[in-house]
C-alpha cells in the first residue's frame, strides 16, 4: 500500500492534492494552517496520517494541532519516539479514546544503527504505545538496506524506510516483505524525505512486479 506524503503549504492546496488519493500523510509542520484548517482537512478524508515534526512549530502548538486532527477523524497519528513522555502519552491516550491508530517513529538522518540498537529502538516504540512502529534511517551502504529490511521478520507491525538515494530500494521492497505501507511523494520534486519515490513511479514498479 502506498501512503502519499502531502506537504502543501495552504489548506486549499492540501485539499486539492488529496483528490483521488486513498491514503495520505499530512505534514502539518510544513503547512501554514491553523486549528480550523486542520479540522477541515481531517474531517474530509477517511484515511489520513497526522504528522507534525519538531522544528518549525513548538511542542505546545504541535500537540494542539495533532489533538485537533485526532478529534476531527485522523486514522493515524505519528509521534516521534524521542518525544517528551508527557507529550507522547497525551497524544497516545487521545488517539486510543478516538479509535485512531498510533505510529511511533524513529528517524536517524546520519546512519543506520546496528541491529541490536535497532531492536532496542523498536521495543522502545512499542513500549511507548505504538500500533505501528516506523524506523527511517540514512542508508549509506547495501548492508544498511539489508539491516533495515531484516527488521521485517518482526511479528509486530513495522514500517521501514531508507533515507537517501541508496535507501530507495528499501521503499520498494519493504511492503513486499510485510511492511503495511510505504511512503511516496505526490509528484517528483515534492519529496518530504530524501529517497522518496513519487506515487506514480511506485505504482508502475509494483504493477511490473505483479505482472512478472
C-alpha positions as CSV (number, residue, x, y, z in Angstrom):
1,X,0.0,0.0,0.0
2,X,1.2,3.5,-0.9
3,X,0.9,6.4,1.5
4,X,1.4,9.7,-0.2
5,X,3.1,12.3,2.0
6,X,1.5,15.6,1.4
7,X,3.2,18.9,2.4
8,X,1.2,21.6,0.5
9,X,1.6,24.9,2.2
10,X,-2.0,26.0,2.2
11,X,-5.3,24.4,3.3
12,X,-6.7,24.8,-0.3
13,X,-3.7,23.3,-2.0
14,X,-3.7,20.4,0.5
15,X,-7.4,19.6,-0.2
16,X,-6.7,19.8,-4.0
17,X,-3.7,17.4,-3.6
18,X,-5.8,14.8,-1.8
19,X,-8.2,14.4,-4.7
20,X,-8.0,10.9,-5.9
21,X,-5.6,9.7,-3.2
22,X,-6.8,6.9,-1.0
23,X,-4.2,7.1,1.8
24,X,-2.0,10.1,2.7
25,X,0.2,11.6,5.4
26,X,-0.4,15.2,6.1
27,X,2.8,17.0,7.1
28,X,1.2,19.7,9.3
29,X,4.6,21.1,10.3
30,X,5.2,22.1,6.6
31,X,1.9,23.9,6.3
32,X,0.7,27.4,7.1
33,X,-2.5,26.3,8.8
34,X,-4.5,27.0,12.0
35,X,-6.7,24.8,14.1
36,X,-9.8,25.2,11.9
37,X,-7.9,24.3,8.8
38,X,-6.7,21.1,10.4
39,X,-10.2,20.2,11.5
40,X,-11.5,20.6,7.9
41,X,-8.7,18.6,6.3
42,X,-9.1,15.6,8.7
43,X,-12.9,15.8,8.5
44,X,-12.9,15.3,4.7
45,X,-10.8,12.2,4.2
46,X,-11.2,8.8,5.9
47,X,-7.6,7.7,5.8
48,X,-5.0,10.3,6.8
49,X,-1.9,10.2,9.0
50,X,-1.5,13.3,11.1
51,X,2.2,14.2,11.4
52,X,3.8,17.3,12.8
53,X,7.5,17.1,13.1
54,X,9.5,19.2,15.5
55,X,11.4,22.3,14.3
56,X,9.2,25.0,12.9
57,X,6.4,24.6,15.3
58,X,6.9,24.5,19.1
59,X,5.8,21.4,21.1
60,X,2.7,23.1,22.6
61,X,1.4,24.1,19.2
62,X,2.3,20.7,17.7
63,X,0.4,18.9,20.4
64,X,-2.6,21.1,19.9
65,X,-2.7,20.5,16.2
66,X,-2.3,16.7,16.5
67,X,-5.0,16.5,19.1
68,X,-7.3,18.5,16.9
69,X,-6.5,16.2,13.9
70,X,-7.4,13.2,16.1
71,X,-10.7,14.7,17.2
72,X,-11.5,15.5,13.6
73,X,-11.1,11.9,12.4
74,X,-7.4,11.2,11.7
75,X,-7.0,7.5,11.0
76,X,-3.4,7.5,12.3
77,X,-1.2,9.9,14.3
78,X,2.6,9.9,14.1
79,X,4.6,10.7,17.3
80,X,8.4,10.7,17.5
81,X,9.7,8.1,19.9
82,X,12.2,10.6,21.4
83,X,9.4,13.0,22.4
84,X,8.9,14.0,26.0
85,X,6.8,11.4,27.8
86,X,4.1,13.8,28.8
87,X,3.7,15.0,25.2
88,X,3.8,11.5,23.8
89,X,1.4,10.0,26.4
90,X,-1.2,12.7,26.0
91,X,-1.4,12.1,22.2
92,X,-1.4,8.3,22.6
93,X,-4.2,8.4,25.1
94,X,-6.3,10.8,23.0
95,X,-5.7,8.5,20.0
96,X,-6.8,5.4,21.9
97,X,-10.0,7.1,23.0
98,X,-10.8,8.2,19.4
99,X,-10.0,4.9,17.7
100,X,-7.0,6.5,15.9
101,X,-4.0,4.2,15.4
102,X,-0.7,5.3,16.7
103,X,2.6,5.3,14.7
104,X,5.6,5.8,16.9
105,X,8.5,6.8,14.7
106,X,12.3,7.0,14.8
107,X,14.4,8.9,12.4
108,X,18.2,8.8,12.0
109,X,19.4,11.2,9.3
110,X,23.1,10.2,9.6
111,X,23.3,6.4,9.6
112,X,21.5,3.1,10.1
113,X,22.4,1.8,13.6
114,X,23.5,-1.8,14.2
115,X,20.9,-4.5,14.6
116,X,21.0,-4.6,18.4
117,X,20.4,-0.9,18.6
118,X,17.6,-1.0,16.1
119,X,15.9,-3.8,18.1
120,X,16.1,-1.6,21.2
121,X,14.6,1.3,19.3
122,X,11.8,-0.9,18.0
123,X,10.9,-2.1,21.5
124,X,11.0,1.5,22.7
125,X,8.5,2.4,20.0
126,X,6.1,-0.4,21.1
127,X,6.6,0.3,24.8
128,X,5.6,3.9,24.0
129,X,2.2,2.7,22.7
130,X,2.8,2.1,19.0
131,X,0.2,0.2,17.0
132,X,2.8,0.6,14.1
133,X,6.4,1.4,14.5
134,X,8.3,3.4,11.9
135,X,12.0,3.2,11.5
136,X,13.6,5.6,9.0
137,X,17.4,5.7,8.7
138,X,20.1,7.1,6.4
139,X,21.3,4.3,4.1
140,X,25.0,4.6,3.3
141,X,25.5,1.0,2.0
142,X,23.8,-2.1,0.8
143,X,24.2,-3.6,4.2
144,X,22.2,-0.8,5.7
145,X,19.3,-1.6,3.4
146,X,19.6,-5.3,4.4
147,X,19.7,-4.4,8.1
148,X,16.6,-2.3,7.8
149,X,14.7,-4.8,5.8
150,X,15.8,-7.6,8.1
151,X,13.7,-6.0,10.8
152,X,10.6,-7.0,8.9
153,X,10.8,-10.6,10.3
154,X,9.3,-8.9,13.3
155,X,5.7,-10.1,14.1
156,X,4.6,-6.6,15.2
157,X,3.5,-4.0,12.6
158,X,6.5,-2.1,11.3
159,X,7.3,0.3,8.5
160,X,10.9,0.8,7.5
161,X,12.3,3.4,5.1
162,X,15.8,4.1,3.9
163,X,16.7,7.8,3.8
164,X,18.8,9.0,0.8
165,X,19.2,7.7,-2.8
166,X,20.7,4.4,-1.6
167,X,17.7,3.8,0.5
168,X,15.2,3.9,-2.4
169,X,15.2,0.2,-2.8
170,X,14.0,-0.3,0.8
171,X,10.9,1.8,0.0
172,X,10.1,-0.6,-2.9
173,X,10.9,-3.8,-1.1
174,X,9.6,-3.2,2.4
175,X,5.8,-3.5,1.5
176,X,6.7,-6.7,-0.4
177,X,8.2,-8.1,2.8
178,X,5.4,-7.3,5.2
179,X,5.5,-3.5,5.9
180,X,1.9,-2.3,5.9
181,X,2.7,0.6,3.6
182,X,5.5,2.7,2.1
183,X,5.7,6.5,1.8
184,X,5.7,8.2,-1.6
185,X,5.8,11.8,-2.8
186,X,2.9,13.4,-4.5
187,X,5.0,14.1,-7.6
188,X,8.7,14.2,-8.4
189,X,10.1,17.3,-6.8
190,X,7.7,17.3,-3.8
191,X,9.5,14.7,-1.7
192,X,9.2,15.2,2.1
193,X,12.2,12.9,2.7
194,X,15.3,12.1,0.8
195,X,14.9,8.9,-1.1
196,X,11.1,9.1,-1.5
197,X,9.8,7.9,-4.9
198,X,6.8,9.6,-6.4
199,X,3.5,7.7,-6.2
200,X,3.0,7.1,-10.0
201,X,6.5,5.7,-10.3
202,X,5.9,3.4,-7.3
203,X,2.6,2.3,-8.8
204,X,4.3,1.3,-12.0
205,X,7.1,-0.6,-10.2
206,X,4.6,-2.5,-8.1
207,X,2.4,-3.3,-11.2
208,X,5.5,-4.5,-13.1
209,X,6.5,-6.8,-10.2
210,X,2.9,-8.1,-10.0
211,X,3.0,-8.9,-13.7
212,X,6.3,-10.8,-13.6
